[in-house]
Amino acid sequence: MNKQLTIYNLSLNNLLTPTKIRIFVAILLGFTIITGCKSTNNTDIITENIEQPVNCPTPPEDLAFIKIDSEEYGFNNAFNYQIKEIIPEEDTIVFKAFNYKFTLCRGNNNWIIEATSPSKLENNLESEQYKNVQIEDKEYQYTVKLDGDKQVVFELISSESPQLQQQILYTLEETKAARAGIELGIPEISPPLVYRDRLFWTIFTYRGEGFGGIATIVSYNPEINQITVIKPPEIADQIVNDLVITGTPDQPIFWLATQLTGEGNPYIPSMGLVAYRPNNSDYTRGEIDSYRVRNSPIVGAIPTKLHIENDILWVGTGNGICKVKWQTIKTDDSWNCWRFAVMAQLPKEELPIYSSLLDDTADGTIIAKDSDQTIEVLWWLPKQRQPLKGRYEIRQESAITVELNDIGAITWNEYYYDDIEPPVWEALLYWVGSNWHWQGNKFVRGLDEVELNLVGGGALGISSGQPNDEYIFDINTLRGDLQILELTKNTTKVNYYSAWVEDSLLQPYLTIVPEVKSTEFLPNPLLEIKSKLD
């Protein structure tokens, strides 16, 4: 395999300082920019010189730095900001992640970031054992289970009648027909959602090694003691992270946060935020809309938690948080999003940069122009495992060119050896940049678009050659922005806007910044390339 690298202008003369960023975003968006400081209590805060709203937490003066810890909970979790809980309060709204708590002060749109213990977040999914729920002074017990290896059943017991109610949800044959698995996996059931006078559960199965199931919504109407099974075919193979319902009982909208999993990959982007609009009285038929990073302003590829406040839908993802006017969600102006950004202050000394993870020779240096100049840190990867050493990938405005002479693009039909239509969430073609998405003038990859690949050598990006003796690939870029220079069946040539630095030279910390909407909308170059390959 031949690899050619060209380096361009690595001095980073145009990097934004915190002061410049604050002015820039305030002018464009009318938002307060977010910066942070270090605290002895390991709390990262977004601060601004304006009066603190009533009942908003007082911002400490210091930053909390991210921690690369492969022993305690795995280094990937240093970049895991998936929202698992949303807590609304009068003056704030709190978003809890694996080891951070993000608090938005409603009065001034300022964010506060606090480090938390990973053990404080619990898994709310339930299976096998009976769980209790109460509605209108009536108590119910419920569970979902495998019935042999041929079907999955939902079970419900009411306090008014000890008789067990059983409802078949789906069978192995249905699962195979939906291409959602070749064997039934252990089903998971979410805690119930109470909407009007009904209970709703979501049931799904984590996929991997051929196991799967059918994504199912179960509705129970206590008034008539009726269980209804809702299985929109478009989401059959999805994992449902959360469900909320808006509208009226006659015209509801079911909002679902979805993703996929695979062997060694607990988080795989798929349909994103799904809106299911039933068009019959028992909700069993309806229409599906899917809001993804490839077709909407959503700031993350994997939504993990949802919350409704009147006409606002809050969407927490692994890459940021969105505040959406759900009634006009198809209009871009209805989306107001913030993205997570890991930043680091440039050291006073020259910072050597490398064009790939394992490159032995620095390709240039970065020199800080002033004392508060910062850079964005995109990810961390090990360059050796024993003893553990690694590098951070950093964002830069200058381009590095890589050419892969024996790797190109193919259609999804060629990739799958099948004539079926590829999933709607996939890129237009299969190529080394398939995990990036087009954002109007460049290909970008969010934090939650990085598949962990835990049994295949770790997270992968654009690279060439085989892994080394420690099974580490020499990755050119994992999250850097991309520009296609040439893409054929046999050749890939791209510019990438990132570089690698030794991890001992930076102290990254977490911030959250307003997502700047693109003002340049060029055609996705994959459209023209696909027309030549078809």
GUVONU-838408 format. One line per 3 residues: number of its first residue (from 0); their letters; for each residue x, y, z of C-alpha. Coordinates in steps of 0.2 Angstrom, whole numbers. Example, Ala and Ser with C-alpha at 12.3 -4.5 7.8 and 13.67 -1.06 7.14 Angstrom:
BEGIN
0	as	62,-22,39  68,-5,36
***
This chain:
BEGIN
0	mnk	0,0,0  7,17,-5  4,32,6
3	qlt	8,50,2  8,64,14  8,83,10
6	iyn	9,95,25  2,113,23  5,128,34
9	lsl	5,120,51  8,136,61  -11,138,66
12	nnl	-10,157,65  -29,159,65  -33,149,81
15	ltp	-46,158,91  -43,163,109  -57,162,122
18	tki	-59,181,121  -60,180,102  -72,165,102
21	rif	-83,174,115  -85,190,104  -87,179,88
24	vai	-101,169,94  -110,183,103  -110,192,87
27	llg	-116,178,76  -129,170,88  -133,181,102
30	fti	-127,168,114  -116,169,129  -100,159,125
33	itg	-94,146,137  -77,145,145  -71,136,161
36	cks	-59,136,175  -51,123,187  -57,119,204
39	tnn	-50,109,219  -67,100,219  -65,95,201
42	tdi	-79,105,195  -78,113,177  -88,129,175
45	ite	-94,140,161  -92,158,168  -96,175,162
48	nie	-96,192,169  -115,195,171  -126,194,186
51	qpv	-130,177,193  -148,172,191  -158,167,206
54	ncp	-156,149,211  -142,145,198  -127,137,205
57	tpp	-112,149,209  -99,146,196  -82,141,204
60	edl	-67,149,196  -57,134,190  -59,120,177
63	afi	-60,102,179  -48,92,167  -53,76,158
66	kid	-45,60,164  -37,47,153  -40,31,165
69	see	-39,14,157  -39,6,174  -54,13,182
72	ygf	-67,14,168  -58,14,151  -51,29,143
75	nna	-65,30,130  -76,36,144  -65,52,145
78	fny	-75,57,129  -92,49,134  -104,63,137
81	qik	-120,54,133  -135,61,142  -143,49,154
84	eii	-155,59,164  -164,76,162  -170,86,178
87	pee	-180,101,175  -181,115,189  -188,132,189
90	dti	-172,141,186  -161,128,178  -162,112,168
93	vfk	-149,98,173  -142,85,161  -133,71,169
96	afn	-120,60,159  -108,46,164  -96,57,174
99	ykf	-102,75,171  -117,85,176  -122,100,164
102	tlc	-133,113,171  -141,127,160  -146,143,169
105	rgn	-162,148,161  -160,166,165  -144,169,155
108	nnw	-141,153,145  -124,150,154  -119,132,157
111	iie	-110,125,172  -101,108,171  -98,98,186
114	ats	-88,81,187  -98,67,196  -94,49,201
117	psk	-98,37,187  -106,25,200  -120,38,203
120	len	-128,34,186  -139,19,187  -146,8,173
123	nle	-165,10,172  -168,-4,160  -177,-19,167
126	seq	-179,-37,162  -185,-54,169  -189,-48,186
129	ykn	-207,-41,189  -207,-22,192  -220,-11,200
132	vqi	-229,4,194  -244,14,201  -257,24,191
135	edk	-273,31,198  -272,22,214  -270,5,205
138	eyq	-254,-5,206  -247,-16,192  -232,-28,190
141	ytv	-224,-30,173  -210,-39,165  -204,-45,148
144	kld	-195,-61,144  -190,-74,132  -202,-88,130
147	gdk	-191,-102,125  -181,-97,110  -195,-94,98
150	qvv	-204,-78,105  -204,-64,117  -219,-60,129
153	fel	-225,-46,140  -233,-50,156  -244,-39,167
156	iss	-253,-42,184  -265,-29,191  -269,-27,209
159	esp	-287,-28,206  -285,-45,197  -271,-58,202
162	qlq	-273,-66,185  -258,-65,174  -260,-57,157
165	qqi	-248,-62,144  -245,-54,127  -234,-61,113
168	lyt	-223,-46,106  -213,-54,92  -207,-71,86
171	lee	-190,-77,80  -197,-78,62  -203,-60,63
174	tka	-185,-55,69  -177,-65,54  -189,-57,42
177	ara	-185,-40,48  -167,-43,47  -166,-39,65
180	gie	-156,-54,71  -155,-73,67  -158,-78,86
183	lgi	-168,-69,99  -158,-59,112  -163,-55,129
186	pei	-176,-42,129  -175,-26,139  -189,-15,145
189	spp	-189,3,149  -198,10,165  -216,15,160
192	lvy	-221,32,153  -238,38,159  -247,48,146
195	rdr	-264,54,149  -273,38,156  -261,25,148
198	lfw	-245,17,152  -232,15,138  -216,4,138
201	tif	-202,2,125  -194,-15,122  -179,-19,112
204	tyr	-163,-30,112  -145,-26,111  -138,-33,95
207	geg	-122,-43,93  -116,-60,87  -132,-63,78
210	fgg	-144,-59,92  -158,-47,90  -176,-43,92
213	iat	-190,-31,86  -191,-14,94  -209,-13,101
216	ivs	-220,-1,110  -232,-8,122  -247,2,128
219	ynp	-259,-3,142  -276,6,144  -282,2,162
222	ein	-300,8,159  -303,-6,147  -289,-17,153
225	qit	-282,-18,136  -264,-21,130  -259,-15,113
228	vik	-243,-19,104  -235,-6,92  -222,-11,80
231	ppe	-218,2,67  -208,-8,54  -196,6,50
234	iad	-188,5,67  -189,-14,69  -170,-16,71
237	qiv	-168,-1,82  -163,1,101  -174,14,109
240	ndl	-165,24,122  -180,34,127  -198,38,123
243	vit	-208,54,126  -225,58,119  -232,75,114
246	gtp	-249,81,106  -266,75,111  -273,57,113
249	dqp	-281,59,96  -266,65,87  -250,60,97
252	ifw	-232,61,92  -221,47,99  -203,54,100
255	lat	-190,40,101  -171,41,104  -163,27,94
258	qlt	-146,19,90  -139,2,86  -126,-9,94
261	geg	-114,-23,87  -101,-35,93  -88,-24,102
264	npy	-98,-8,98  -110,-3,111  -115,14,102
267	ips	-118,14,84  -127,29,75  -143,25,66
270	mgl	-160,33,65  -157,47,77  -172,56,84
273	vay	-188,47,77  -205,55,76  -219,42,75
276	rpn	-236,49,71  -250,36,73  -265,38,61
279	nsd	-277,26,69  -285,25,86  -275,11,93
282	ytr	-258,19,88  -253,3,78  -251,12,61
285	gei	-243,28,57  -229,38,49  -211,39,53
288	dsy	-199,54,52  -181,53,57  -169,67,62
291	rvr	-151,63,60  -134,72,58  -136,69,39
294	nsp	-153,77,37  -156,89,51  -147,102,63
297	ivg	-147,89,77  -130,90,86  -126,72,89
300	aip	-129,56,80  -135,46,95  -149,54,106
303	tkl	-149,46,123  -162,56,133  -177,66,129
306	hie	-188,78,139  -204,88,135  -207,106,142
309	ndi	-223,112,133  -218,116,116  -200,112,119
312	lwv	-192,95,116  -175,93,124  -163,81,116
315	gtg	-148,75,125  -134,66,114  -116,60,116
318	ngi	-111,76,106  -121,89,114  -139,95,118
321	ckv	-153,103,108  -168,113,112  -181,110,99
324	kwq	-198,118,95  -206,101,92  -221,108,83
327	tik	-210,116,69  -196,103,70  -194,102,51
330	tdd	-188,121,51  -170,123,55  -173,139,65
333	swn	-183,128,77  -167,120,83  -155,128,96
336	cwr	-140,117,100  -124,116,110  -110,104,107
339	fav	-97,97,119  -80,103,115  -64,98,124
342	maq	-51,112,125  -33,114,130  -22,129,133
345	lpk	-7,129,122  9,128,132  22,142,132
348	eel	35,131,123  33,126,105  21,111,103
351	piy	27,97,91  13,90,80  13,74,71
354	ssl	3,69,55  -2,52,62  -4,43,78
357	ldd	12,33,77  23,45,67  40,46,74
360	tad	45,63,67  36,79,71  30,88,55
363	gti	29,105,63  26,115,79  13,126,86
366	iak	18,142,94  6,151,106  3,169,101
369	dsd	-3,174,118  -5,166,135  -23,162,134
372	qti	-23,154,117  -32,137,116  -35,122,104
375	evl	-48,109,103  -44,92,108  -54,79,97
378	wwl	-49,62,105  -35,52,113  -28,35,107
381	pkq	-14,25,114  2,24,104  9,10,115
384	rqp	0,-1,128  14,-6,140  18,5,148
387	lkg	3,15,142  7,31,132  -4,40,120
390	rye	-7,56,109  -21,68,108  -29,72,91
393	irq	-31,91,90  -41,102,78  -32,113,66
396	esa	-36,125,52  -22,119,41  -23,104,30
399	itv	-13,88,29  -16,78,13  -16,59,14
402	eln	-18,48,-2  -22,29,-1  -19,22,-18
405	dig	-27,5,-15  -43,10,-5  -58,18,-14
408	ait	-77,19,-13  -90,6,-17  -109,6,-17
411	wne	-118,-1,-2  -125,-15,-14  -107,-20,-17
414	yyy	-103,-19,1  -117,-30,7  -118,-41,-9
417	ddi	-136,-38,-9  -149,-28,-19  -158,-21,-4
420	epp	-159,-3,-1  -145,3,12  -152,10,29
423	vwe	-157,28,28  -144,34,40  -129,27,30
426	all	-117,38,20  -121,39,1  -106,27,-2
429	ywv	-95,15,8  -78,23,9  -65,26,23
432	gsn	-75,42,28  -92,34,30  -92,38,48
435	whw	-91,57,44  -106,67,38  -107,81,26
438	qgn	-111,98,35  -113,110,20  -94,113,16
441	kfv	-85,99,25  -86,81,32  -87,81,51
444	rgl	-87,68,64  -95,70,81  -90,62,98
447	dev	-104,50,96  -100,45,78  -84,36,84
450	eln	-87,18,86  -77,10,100  -73,-6,91
453	lvg	-68,-14,107  -64,-31,100  -56,-25,84
456	gga	-41,-14,90  -51,1,96  -58,16,87
459	lgi	-54,18,69  -52,32,57  -43,35,41
462	ssg	-26,26,41  -16,14,30  -6,-2,32
465	qpn	-8,-15,45  -8,-13,64  9,-15,74
468	dey	14,-29,86  2,-21,99  -12,-21,87
471	ifd	-12,-2,85  -16,6,69  -6,21,63
474	int	-21,33,61  -20,49,51  -36,56,58
477	lrg	-50,50,69  -61,65,70  -53,79,60
480	dlq	-64,88,47  -62,81,29  -61,87,12
483	ile	-62,75,-3  -49,79,-16  -51,62,-26
486	ltk	-62,47,-23  -63,33,-35  -65,14,-34
489	ntt	-46,12,-31  -40,29,-24  -44,40,-9
492	kvn	-36,57,-7  -42,69,6  -37,84,16
495	yys	-39,82,35  -39,96,47  -31,89,63
498	awv	-14,83,70  -7,73,84  2,79,100
501	eds	10,70,115  -3,68,129  10,74,142
504	llq	10,91,134  -8,96,136  -21,97,150
507	pyl	-38,96,141  -54,101,149  -73,100,145
510	tiv	-83,115,139  -100,116,130  -102,129,116
513	pev	-116,135,105  -117,125,88  -114,138,74
516	kst	-125,134,60  -117,133,43  -120,147,31
519	efl	-112,138,16  -122,124,9  -113,115,-5
522	pnp	-119,99,-14  -112,84,-5  -98,78,-16
525	lle	-103,60,-14  -118,63,-25  -107,66,-40
528	iks	-95,52,-36  -110,40,-33  -117,44,-50
531	kld	-100,39,-58  -99,22,-48  -118,17,-51
***
